[in-house]
Amino acid sequence: MVLRLATATLRPVRHVIHRSRGRREILACSARLFSTTPSASDEPDTVFGGGAPLFKGVHSTHWSTKPKFRRAGPDFPIFRVMDQKGKLIEGIELPFSLDKALKMYKLMVTSSVYDQFLLTMQRQGRISFYLTNFGEEAASVGTAAALSDMDKIWPQYRELGMFLWRGLTAQEIADQNIGNEGDRNKGRNLQVHYAMLDKNVECVSACLATQIPQAPGAGYAFKLGEEDRVSVAYFGEGAASEGDALTALNFAGVFGAQTLFICRNNGFAISTDVQDQFVGDGIAVRGPSFGVPSIRVDGNDLVAVYMATQEARRMAVEEKTPVLLELMTYRIGDHTTSDDSKSYRSTDEVAEWKPRGPIPRFRAYLESIGAWDADKQSELEKAARTEIVEAFKAGEAKKKPPLREMFTDVYTDVPWNLEEQWQEMEKHVREYPSDYNMDRYRNLDGPLPSMDSALIKSAPRKIPPAPTGPTERMTMVAAINNALHIAMNENPKSVLFGEDVAFGGVFRCSVGLRDEFGEDRVLNAPLCEQAIAGMAVGLSTAGYTAIAEMQFADYIFPAFDQIVNEIAKYRYRNVGGGCGNIVIRAPCQAVGHGSMYHSQSVESYFAHCPGLKIVMPRGPKQAKGLLLAAIRDPNPVMFFEPKVLYRYIFEDENSDVPVGDYELPLGQADIVREGSDVTLVGWGAQILRLEKAAARAAEEGISCEIIDLQTIIPWDVDTVEASVKKTGRLIVTHEAPQVNGFGGEIVSKIQERCFLNLEAPIQRVCGHDTHFPYAWEEFYVPSPARVLAAIKKSMSY
């Protein structure tokens, strides 16, 4: 059928500036749904010639002699083409076939029937949690139907209709909510946290809004590849209050990412009414502030939702622009089964909204054209209920996944510590079977599975060839730059981005890379660490290698949520799929004058989170080889660079860096100095202090063995264990504070394995449990003298 629109009903938006294939250009968003109008000014400019922006970063072209304060711009109209009685506005025809209309309606009804049944199952205690989509079915079905199957979707949690459109079956829904072995995600996620990676739908995340800044990363990848695809983030108006939402709009606008932001404004964030959530005019008005074309739509009008989404998608692909859609709807049900909405809204209010929902409205339309009737409605509801009931019965008969699956997919391979924990757990439950539900899990009530003791060895299972060929004396800065150059030259789908990286970065690690690889692949990112990390996720899921730089490790904490709740968990919750090829670089440790915000060692914060690898080199040779290995590793890697070493002049082989391409294995410690009396373990810049302490100890006849862990996660326990069994003594040292520093983990594991071999208590020489002080830095860091004192104490025990 023909699509005809009256564009006067839609909110105009301003011109939008985008980066486009090596240049910045102004795109006039005068699409069929969106038009542009210049803003009025008080006086013409007579100084600058008129028309040119007066300052960088703003569109103002005129001065004003009056102090005008603006609270808001013109009102956003709500785009609607079908009234509440199901009648299309004159001049509007369906933008899709009748067959498609019936499919969309049937899925809305099916969603509602499934919701009602699963809500009942939760009330009966047969599943632990559930949330419904009542009243919001058009927002998910209407948008999904207007997208291409190749478009990547980042759901929130109230998009059951979208999942149905993409092909999620009743059996898959039942299995996921039960958490059995048939679940796509192996029973790892809370109810309704669906995923369909094979259908380009990412996994639902319980962390509100974290998916929003991830979507522009994929949208930018689609732009780079000149693909007819968009990246779509669903979220609610409550999530729009998160910083993730605002920074996502900014990043998408700056990079011209092919991204749709679809906000379901249903009036409530659990119990918080929109009037308590924000004072401004909803969500759509925020888009133009970031140069993002925006529209407000009646989210209960299935046809309007479809039309707006279809046009937004066209704009995103053809004009290389993000688009924001605010779908106005109403949440009929409680927020979740843990909520009772009668405590904060009246039943009369809900009753008033029910007949305004999308299902009654579109049913009225279909009945008006003779395509639907009561008998068909009854037959559809009965069939949908039978389908979900039978699926649930089958799901309840299935066992939960094997215990082994609790330990898989944290990394691409099961590391030694998880292998060790799994083997111990399998033995434990069989020793105490009455304490566990043995019969509910596949194979748990059977014999002990076969186990390979070799898999609990900490040495890397794959060792790259040793570096050969000519070497060149380099600083660590030069070695890192060299590694980045090799990686980006080798892989055209690698992208380097972060604050100030385009001109070389504040430490000059990326000098010259933008000139060689172009501004599309070496990007200055807006100043927002959480969005940098989020963008890395999006790029990674689209098949790109993301090399993200945090300007200082001290400033990484705004990205903590993205790193530990998203990047680290992505492979596990998605059963091995999704993101992984991500490296986050960050300068760290003391520098001599950095104080508490330019000196922190943050590795232990991330070491506590499964799913991340953590690396810290001690010199140029190690920096290049470990960084190349990290960039090529399929797991996410935190690569911390001791900034005091960037330009340190090494007088040994550490600065003789092989000119060619080479890797050093992640997870393998390096014995820097062999010895027989005491083992010293450290990493990063601390190795220099250990070498100085060992040299002084040697003058007193004490032989020290120095081990550089290099990789903190996974750490090479076997190398440390072998050394301690030889020396009988261990001193662990790091710049981070002592309490909960990673040294505590090393001490615990080594005393467990080497208790009978110890000649003295294990000691830690660490940063003090204060904040990093400017005036007392020489006393704070674990100096050679403090290490030497610990060596003497151990030897005299």
C-alpha positions in Angstrom: 0.0 0.0 0.0 1.0 3.6 -0.5 2.6 5.6 2.4 1.3 9.2 2.5 2.2 11.6 5.3 1.4 15.1 6.3 4.8 16.4 7.5 3.3 19.4 9.2 2.4 17.2 12.2 6.1 16.5 12.9 8.5 18.4 15.1 11.2 20.2 13.0 14.8 19.8 14.2 17.9 21.8 13.5 20.8 21.1 11.2 23.1 18.4 12.5 26.9 18.3 12.2 28.4 14.9 11.6 31.8 13.4 10.8 31.5 11.7 7.4 34.3 9.7 5.8 37.2 12.0 6.5 35.5 15.3 6.7 32.9 17.2 8.7 29.9 18.3 6.9 26.5 19.7 7.6 23.6 17.4 6.8 20.2 19.0 6.4 17.7 16.6 8.0 14.9 17.5 5.6 13.7 13.9 5.2 10.1 12.9 4.6 9.4 12.9 8.4 11.9 15.5 9.5 12.4 19.1 8.3 14.7 21.9 9.4 14.1 25.5 10.4 16.7 28.0 11.5 16.3 29.5 14.9 15.4 33.2 15.2 17.8 35.7 16.6 17.5 39.1 18.2 19.9 41.1 16.0 22.0 40.5 12.9 25.7 40.2 13.4 27.6 43.1 11.9 31.1 42.2 13.1 31.6 38.7 11.7 29.7 39.1 8.5 26.7 37.1 9.6 26.0 33.4 9.1 29.2 31.9 10.5 29.1 30.4 14.1 30.6 32.9 16.5 32.3 30.2 18.6 33.4 26.6 18.0 30.9 24.0 19.2 27.7 26.2 18.9 25.4 27.2 16.1 24.9 30.8 17.3 25.5 33.2 14.4 24.2 36.4 16.0 24.8 38.5 19.0 22.1 39.7 21.4 21.9 42.8 23.5 19.3 41.2 25.7 20.0 38.6 28.4 17.5 35.9 27.3 17.2 32.7 29.3 15.4 29.8 27.6 13.6 27.1 29.5 12.4 25.2 26.5 11.9 25.3 22.8 8.6 24.9 20.9 6.4 21.9 22.0 7.0 18.5 20.4 3.8 17.3 18.7 2.9 13.6 19.0 2.9 11.8 15.7 -0.3 9.8 15.3 -2.2 8.4 12.3 -4.8 6.2 13.9 -7.2 7.5 16.5 -8.2 5.6 19.6 -11.2 4.1 17.9 -9.0 2.4 15.3 -9.7 4.8 12.4 -6.9 6.0 10.2 -6.6 9.7 9.7 -7.8 10.8 6.3 -5.1 10.6 3.7 -3.2 7.9 5.5 -3.0 4.3 4.3 -1.3 1.3 5.8 2.4 1.3 5.1 2.4 -2.5 5.1 0.3 -5.3 3.7 -2.8 -6.8 5.3 -0.9 -10.0 5.9 1.8 -8.1 7.8 -0.8 -6.2 9.7 -2.4 -9.5 10.8 1.0 -10.9 11.8 1.8 -7.8 13.9 -1.6 -8.0 15.6 -1.3 -11.7 16.3 2.1 -11.2 17.9 0.8 -8.4 20.1 -2.0 -10.7 21.4 0.4 -13.6 21.7 2.7 -11.4 23.8 -0.2 -10.5 26.1 -1.3 -14.2 26.5 2.2 -15.4 27.2 2.6 -12.6 29.8 -0.6 -13.5 31.6 0.4 -17.2 31.8 3.9 -16.6 33.0 2.7 -14.1 35.5 0.5 -16.8 36.9 3.4 -19.2 36.9 5.3 -16.8 39.1 2.4 -16.3 41.5 2.3 -20.1 41.8 6.0 -20.2 42.7 7.0 -22.1 39.5 9.3 -19.3 38.4 10.9 -16.8 40.7 10.3 -13.5 38.8 8.6 -12.0 35.8 7.6 -8.7 34.2 4.9 -8.1 31.7 4.5 -6.0 28.6 0.8 -5.1 29.0 -0.1 -1.9 27.2 3.2 -1.6 25.5 3.0 -4.2 22.8 3.0 -1.8 19.8 6.2 -0.2 20.9 8.1 -3.5 20.5 6.2 -5.1 17.6 5.7 -2.0 15.6 9.4 -1.0 15.7 10.7 -4.6 15.2 8.5 -5.0 12.1 9.9 -1.8 10.5 13.5 -2.9 10.9 15.7 -5.2 8.8 16.5 -8.7 10.2 20.2 -7.6 9.9 19.7 -4.6 12.2 21.4 -5.2 15.6 19.1 -4.7 18.6 20.0 -3.8 22.2 16.9 -4.6 24.3 16.1 -3.5 27.7 13.6 -6.0 29.2 10.1 -5.0 28.0 10.4 -6.0 24.4 8.8 -9.5 24.3 7.0 -8.5 21.0 10.3 -7.7 19.4 11.7 -11.1 20.4 8.6 -12.8 19.0 9.0 -10.9 15.7 12.6 -12.0 15.5 11.5 -15.7 16.0 11.9 -16.5 19.7 9.7 -19.5 20.3 7.3 -20.4 23.1 9.7 -23.2 24.1 12.7 -20.9 24.3 10.7 -18.4 26.4 9.6 -21.2 28.8 13.1 -22.7 29.0 14.7 -19.3 29.7 12.2 -18.4 32.5 12.6 -21.8 34.1 16.4 -21.8 33.7 16.8 -25.3 32.4 19.3 -27.0 30.0 17.2 -25.9 27.0 17.8 -22.2 27.7 19.9 -20.5 25.1 21.9 -19.0 27.9 22.4 -22.1 30.0 20.2 -20.9 32.9 22.7 -18.1 33.8 20.3 -15.1 33.5 17.3 -13.9 35.4 13.9 -14.4 33.9 13.0 -12.4 30.7 16.7 -11.8 30.0 16.5 -13.3 26.5 19.1 -13.2 23.9 19.2 -14.2 20.2 22.7 -13.5 18.9 22.0 -15.5 15.8 19.1 -13.1 15.1 21.2 -10.0 15.8 19.6 -9.4 19.2 21.9 -8.9 22.1 21.2 -10.2 25.6 19.0 -8.2 28.0 21.0 -6.7 30.8 19.6 -6.0 34.2 21.8 -2.9 34.5 19.6 0.0 33.5 20.8 1.9 30.5 24.1 0.2 30.0 23.0 -1.0 26.6 22.4 2.5 25.3 26.1 3.7 24.9 26.9 0.3 23.4 24.6 0.7 20.5 26.5 3.7 18.9 29.6 1.5 18.7 27.8 -1.0 16.4 26.2 1.9 14.6 29.6 3.4 13.9 30.9 0.1 12.7 28.0 -0.1 10.2 28.8 3.4 9.0 32.5 2.4 8.5 31.5 -0.7 6.6 28.9 1.3 4.5 26.3 -1.3 5.5 22.6 -1.1 5.2 22.2 -1.8 8.9 21.3 0.2 12.0 22.0 -0.4 15.7 18.9 -0.1 17.8 18.8 0.7 21.6 15.5 0.2 23.5 15.1 1.9 26.9 12.5 3.5 29.1 12.1 7.1 30.2 13.5 6.1 33.6 16.7 4.8 32.0 16.9 8.1 30.1 17.9 9.8 33.3 21.0 7.8 33.5 24.2 9.4 32.3 24.6 6.4 29.9 21.7 7.7 27.9 22.9 11.2 27.6 26.4 10.3 26.7 25.1 7.8 24.1 23.3 10.5 22.3 26.4 12.6 22.3 28.7 9.9 21.0 26.2 8.9 18.3 25.9 12.5 17.2 29.6 13.2 17.2 30.4 10.0 15.2 27.3 10.0 13.0 26.6 6.4 14.1 23.7 4.6 12.3 21.8 4.2 15.5 18.1 4.4 16.6 17.3 5.3 20.2 13.9 4.0 21.0 12.5 5.3 24.3 9.3 3.8 25.7 7.9 6.6 27.8 5.3 4.6 29.8 4.9 7.0 32.7 6.7 5.1 35.5 10.1 4.0 36.5 8.9 1.4 39.0 6.9 3.8 41.2 8.6 7.0 40.2 6.2 9.1 38.1 7.6 11.0 35.2 6.8 14.2 37.0 9.3 13.1 39.6 11.8 11.9 37.0 12.3 15.1 35.0 10.9 18.7 34.7 11.6 19.2 31.0 9.4 18.2 28.1 10.0 14.5 28.0 12.8 12.7 26.2 12.5 13.7 22.6 13.6 17.3 23.3 17.0 16.0 24.4 17.9 14.8 20.9 18.4 18.2 19.2 20.7 19.3 22.0 23.1 16.6 20.8 22.4 17.1 17.1 20.2 14.1 16.9 16.9 14.3 14.9 14.0 13.4 17.2 10.3 12.6 17.0 7.6 11.9 19.6 5.1 9.2 18.6 1.9 7.8 20.0 3.3 4.5 21.2 -0.1 2.9 21.2 -0.6 3.6 17.5 0.9 0.6 15.8 0.9 2.2 12.4 2.5 5.4 13.6 5.2 3.5 15.4 5.9 1.5 12.3 6.0 4.6 10.0 8.2 6.6 12.3 10.7 3.7 12.8 10.8 3.0 9.1 11.6 6.6 8.3 14.1 6.9 11.1 15.9 3.8 9.8 16.1 5.3 6.3 17.6 8.5 7.7 20.1 6.7 9.8 21.5 4.7 6.9 21.2 7.3 4.1 22.2 10.4 6.1 24.6 8.7 8.5 22.8 10.1 11.6 21.4 8.7 14.8 17.7 9.3 15.4 15.7 9.4 18.7 12.1 8.2 18.9 10.1 8.7 22.0 7.1 6.4 22.1 4.4 7.6 24.4 2.5 4.7 26.1 1.3 3.5 29.5 2.4 0.6 31.6 -0.8 -1.3 32.5 0.9 -3.9 34.6 3.1 -3.7 37.7 6.8 -3.0 37.1 7.6 -6.6 37.9 6.2 -9.3 40.1 8.1 -7.7 43.0 6.0 -4.6 42.6 2.5 -3.7 43.6 1.5 -0.6 41.6 -1.7 -0.1 43.6 0.4 1.5 46.3 1.3 4.4 44.1 -1.5 4.8 41.4 -5.2 4.3 41.4 -7.0 1.4 39.9 -9.3 3.9 38.1 -6.2 5.4 36.3 -5.2 1.9 35.1 -8.8 1.1 34.0 -9.0 4.4 32.1 -5.8 3.5 30.1 -6.6 -0.1 29.3 -9.0 0.5 26.4 -6.5 3.1 25.0 -3.9 0.3 24.5 -2.6 -0.8 21.1 -4.4 -4.2 21.0 -7.9 -2.8 21.4 -7.1 0.0 18.9 -5.7 -2.1 16.2 -8.3 -4.8 16.7 -11.0 -2.2 16.1 -9.3 -1.2 12.8 -9.0 -4.8 11.6 -12.7 -5.5 12.5 -13.7 -2.3 10.7 -12.2 -3.6 7.4 -13.7 -7.1 7.9 -10.3 -8.8 8.6 -11.0 -9.8 12.2 -13.8 -10.9 14.5 -14.5 -12.3 17.9 -14.2 -16.0 16.8 -10.7 -15.3 15.4 -9.8 -13.5 18.6 -10.9 -16.4 20.8 -9.1 -18.9 18.5 -5.9 -16.9 18.6 -5.9 -16.5 22.4 -6.6 -20.2 22.9 -3.9 -21.3 20.5 -1.3 -19.0 22.1 -2.2 -20.2 25.6 -2.0 -23.8 24.6 1.4 -23.2 23.0 2.9 -21.6 26.1 1.3 -24.1 28.5 2.7 -27.1 26.6 6.1 -25.4 26.3 6.1 -24.8 30.0 5.2 -28.4 30.8 8.1 -29.5 28.6 10.4 -27.0 30.2 9.6 -28.2 33.7 10.5 -31.7 32.7 14.0 -30.8 31.6 17.0 -30.8 34.0 19.2 -27.9 34.8 22.5 -27.7 32.9 25.5 -29.7 34.1 27.6 -28.2 36.9 30.5 -27.9 34.4 28.6 -25.1 32.6 28.8 -22.9 35.7 32.5 -22.5 34.9 32.6 -22.3 31.1 32.3 -19.1 28.9 33.9 -16.8 31.5 36.8 -16.8 29.0 37.2 -18.5 25.7 39.1 -21.3 27.5 38.6 -22.4 31.1 41.6 -21.0 33.0 43.5 -23.0 35.6 41.7 -21.5 38.6 38.2 -22.2 37.2 39.3 -25.7 36.2 40.6 -26.3 39.7 37.4 -25.0 41.3 35.2 -27.1 39.0 37.1 -30.3 39.8 36.9 -29.6 43.5 33.2 -28.8 43.3 32.3 -32.0 41.4 34.1 -34.0 44.1 32.6 -32.0 47.0 28.9 -32.4 46.0 29.4 -36.2 45.8 30.8 -36.2 49.3 27.8 -34.2 50.6 24.9 -35.2 48.2 22.2 -34.6 50.8 23.0 -30.9 50.9 22.3 -30.4 47.2 19.6 -31.0 44.6 21.6 -33.7 42.9 18.8 -35.1 40.7 17.8 -31.7 39.2 21.1 -31.2 37.4 22.2 -33.1 34.3 24.8 -35.8 35.2 25.2 -34.6 38.8 23.7 -37.8 40.2 26.0 -39.9 38.1 29.6 -40.9 38.3 32.4 -38.3 38.6 33.2 -36.9 35.2 36.6 -37.4 33.7 39.1 -34.7 34.7 42.5 -33.7 33.3 45.0 -32.7 35.9 47.1 -31.0 33.3 44.3 -28.3 32.9 45.0 -27.0 36.4 48.5 -26.0 35.4 48.8 -22.3 35.1 51.2 -22.1 32.1 49.5 -20.7 29.0 48.2 -23.5 26.7 49.5 -21.8 23.6 52.9 -20.3 23.5 53.7 -17.9 20.7 57.1 -18.2 18.9 59.9 -16.4 20.7 60.8 -13.1 19.2 63.7 -13.1 16.7 65.4 -10.8 14.3 67.0 -7.3 14.8 66.2 -5.2 17.8 66.0 -1.5 18.3 66.5 0.5 21.5 63.1 2.0 22.3 61.3 3.8 25.1 58.1 2.2 26.3 56.1 5.0 24.6 57.8 4.1 21.3 57.3 0.4 21.8 53.5 0.9 22.5 53.2 3.1 19.5 55.0 0.4 17.4 52.6 -2.3 18.7 49.6 -0.2 17.9 50.9 0.5 14.4 51.5 -3.2 13.7 48.0 -4.2 15.0 46.2 -1.5 13.0 48.1 -2.2 9.9 47.4 -5.9 10.2 43.7 -5.6 10.9 41.7 -3.0 9.0 38.8 -3.6 11.3 40.6 -2.2 14.4 39.7 1.2 15.8 41.7 3.2 18.3 39.8 5.8 20.3 39.9 7.8 23.5 40.4 11.3 24.8 43.0 13.2 22.8 44.4 10.2 20.9 44.1 11.9 17.5 47.0 14.2 18.1 49.0 11.4 19.9 47.5 11.3 23.4 48.7 13.2 26.5 51.6 10.7 26.7 52.1 10.6 22.9 51.6 6.9 22.6 49.5 7.3 19.4 51.5 9.9 17.6 51.2 9.5 13.8 48.6 6.8 13.8 45.7 9.1 12.7 47.8 10.4 9.8 48.5 6.8 8.7 45.2 5.1 9.4 42.7 8.0 9.0 40.3 9.8 11.3 37.7 7.1 10.8 39.9 4.6 12.7 41.8 6.8 15.1 39.2 8.9 16.9 39.1 11.6 19.5 36.3 10.6 21.8 34.2 13.0 23.8 35.3 13.2 27.4 33.3 10.4 29.0 34.9 7.1 30.1 31.7 5.2 30.4 30.8 5.9 26.8 34.3 5.0 25.6 33.9 1.6 27.3 30.3 1.2 26.0 31.4 2.1 22.4 34.0 -0.6 22.6 31.3 -3.2 23.3 29.3 -2.1 20.3 32.3 -2.1 18.0 33.3 -5.6 19.2 29.9 -7.1 18.7 30.0 -5.8 15.1 33.2 -7.7 14.4 35.7 -4.9 15.1 38.7 -4.9 17.4 38.3 -2.0 19.9 41.4 -0.4 21.3 40.2 2.1 23.9 42.3 4.4 25.8 41.5 5.9 29.3 43.6 9.0 29.8 44.6 7.9 33.3 43.7 4.8 35.3 42.6 7.2 38.0 39.7 8.3 35.8 38.6 4.9 34.7 35.9 4.6 37.4 33.0 6.2 35.5 33.5 3.2 33.1 33.5 0.7 36.0 29.9 -0.3 35.4 30.5 -0.9 31.7 33.7 -2.8 32.4 32.7 -5.1 35.2 28.9 -5.4 34.6 29.0 -5.5 30.8 32.4 -6.2 29.2 33.5 -8.8 31.8 30.1 -10.6 31.9 29.3 -10.4 28.2 30.7 -13.8 27.1 29.3 -15.6 30.2 25.7 -14.3 29.9 25.7 -14.7 26.1 27.2 -18.3 26.2 30.4 -17.4 24.5 29.0 -14.9 22.1 29.1 -11.2 21.8 32.0 -8.9 22.6 35.5 -9.9 23.6 38.1 -8.4 21.2 38.5 -5.3 23.4 41.6 -3.8 24.9 41.4 -1.0 27.4 44.7 0.8 27.8 45.3 3.1 30.8 48.4 4.8 32.2 48.8 3.9 35.9 51.0 3.9 39.0 53.2 6.6 40.6 54.9 9.2 38.5 56.8 11.3 41.1 54.3 14.2 41.3 50.9 12.8 40.6 49.2 12.8 44.0 46.0 10.9 44.5 44.4 11.5 41.1 47.3 10.7 38.8 49.1 7.9 40.7 46.7 5.1 41.5 47.2 1.4 40.9 43.7 0.1 40.2 44.4 -3.5 39.1 42.9 -5.1 42.2 39.5 -3.5 41.6 39.3 -5.4 38.2 41.0 -8.5 39.4 38.0 -9.3 41.5 35.8 -9.5 38.4 35.8 -12.7 36.4 36.0 -12.3 32.7 38.8 -9.8 32.4 42.5 -10.4 31.7 44.8 -7.9 33.3 48.3 -7.1 32.1 51.0 -4.7 33.3 54.4 -4.6 31.6 57.7 -3.6 33.2 59.6 -2.4 30.1 59.5 -1.6 26.4 60.1 -5.1 25.2 57.4 -6.5 27.4 55.0 -3.6 26.5 55.1 -4.3 22.8 54.9 -8.1 23.0 52.2 -8.1 25.6 50.1 -5.4 24.0 50.1 -7.2 20.6 49.0 -10.4 22.4 46.3 -8.4 24.3 44.9 -6.8 21.1 44.7 -10.2 19.4 43.3 -12.1 22.4 39.6 -12.9 22.0 38.9 -12.0 25.7 38.7 -8.4 27.0 42.0 -7.2 28.4 42.8 -4.4 30.8 46.3 -3.2 29.8 47.8 -0.9 32.5 50.9 1.0 31.5 53.2 2.4 34.3 53.5 6.0 33.1 56.8 6.5 35.0 58.3 4.0 32.6 57.1 5.7 29.4 60.4 7.5 28.9 62.6 5.7 31.4 66.0 4.8 29.9 66.6 1.1 30.6 70.2 0.0 30.7 69.5 -3.6 30.0 67.9 -5.8 27.4 64.4 -4.6 28.4 64.8 -1.6 26.0 66.1 -3.8 23.1 62.8 -4.3 21.3 62.5 -6.6 18.4 61.6 -4.6 15.3 59.2 -7.1 13.9 55.9 -8.5 15.0 56.0 -10.7 18.1 53.8 -11.6 21.1 54.6 -12.5 24.7 52.2 -15.0 26.2 49.5 -13.7 28.5 49.3 -15.6 31.8 53.0 -16.4 31.9 55.3 -14.9 34.6 58.9 -14.0 33.8 61.8 -14.9 36.1 63.7 -11.6 35.9 66.5 -12.7 38.2 67.3 -16.2 39.6 68.1 -16.7 43.2 68.0 -19.2 46.0 67.2 -17.5 49.3 64.0 -15.5 48.9 61.4 -15.0 46.2 60.3 -11.4 45.3 57.1 -11.1 43.3 55.8 -7.9 41.7 54.7 -6.3 38.4 54.9 -3.0 36.5 57.3 -0.3 37.8 57.7 -2.2 41.0 60.1 -4.6 39.3 62.7 -1.8 39.1 62.5 -1.4 42.9 62.8 -5.1 43.4 66.0 -5.2 41.3 67.5 -2.4 43.3 66.6 -4.1 46.6 67.9 -7.5 45.3 71.2 -5.8 44.3 71.6 -4.4 47.8 70.7 -7.7 49.4 73.3 -9.5 47.3 76.0 -7.2 48.8 75.0 -8.8 52.1 75.1 -12.3 50.7 71.4 -12.8 50.1 70.3 -14.3 46.8 66.9 -13.1 45.6 64.8 -14.5 42.9 62.6 -11.9 41.2 59.4 -12.8 39.4 57.5 -10.4 37.2 53.9 -11.6 37.0 53.3 -9.6 33.8 49.7 -10.9 33.7 47.8 -10.4 36.9 44.7 -12.3 35.7 45.2 -15.1 35.0 48.3 -15.2 37.2 51.0 -17.8 36.8 50.8 -19.6 40.2 53.0 -22.5 39.2 56.0 -20.3 38.5 55.7 -18.6 41.9 55.0 -21.9 43.6 58.1 -23.6 42.2 60.2 -20.6 43.2 58.9 -20.6 46.8 59.4 -24.3 47.1 63.1 -23.6 46.2 63.7 -20.5 48.4 61.3 -21.2 51.2 60.5 -17.5 51.5 58.2 -15.1 49.7 57.7 -11.3 49.6 54.9 -9.9 47.5 55.0 -6.2 46.6 52.8 -3.7 44.8 52.0 0.0 44.7 48.3 -0.4 45.5 47.2 -0.3 49.1 47.8 -3.4 51.1 44.3 -4.2 52.2 42.5 -6.2 49.4 45.5 -5.7 47.1 46.1 -8.5 44.7 49.1 -9.5 46.8 46.7 -10.9 49.3 45.4 -13.5 46.7 49.0 -14.5 46.0 49.8 -14.9 49.6 46.7 -17.0 50.3 47.3 -19.4 47.4 51.0 -19.9 48.0 50.6 -20.6 51.7 47.9 -23.1 50.7 50.3 -24.9 48.3 53.6 -24.3 50.0 52.9 -24.3 53.7 55.3 -27.0 54.6 58.0 -25.5 52.4 58.0 -22.0 54.1 61.0 -21.0 56.2 59.4 -17.7 57.3 56.0 -16.0 57.2 55.1 -14.5 53.8 55.3 -10.7 53.8 53.7 -8.0 51.8 55.4 -4.7 51.0 52.7 -2.4 49.5 51.4 1.1 49.3 49.9 2.2 52.6 46.2 2.1 53.3 45.9 5.8 52.7 45.1 7.8 49.6 48.2 8.5 47.4 49.8 11.6 49.0 51.7 14.3 47.1 54.1 15.4 49.8 54.9 11.9 51.1 55.2 9.9 47.9 58.7 8.6 48.7 57.3 7.1 51.9 54.1 5.8 50.3 55.6 3.7 47.4 57.2 0.3 48.3 60.7 1.6 48.0 63.9 -0.5 47.6 64.7 0.2 51.2 61.3 -1.1 52.4 61.7 -4.2 50.3 65.3 -4.7 51.6 64.0 -4.5 55.2 61.5 -7.2 54.5 64.2 -9.4 52.9 66.3 -9.1 56.0 63.3 -9.8 58.3 62.5 -12.9 56.3 66.1 -14.2 56.3 66.4 -13.6 60.1 63.2 -15.4 61.0 
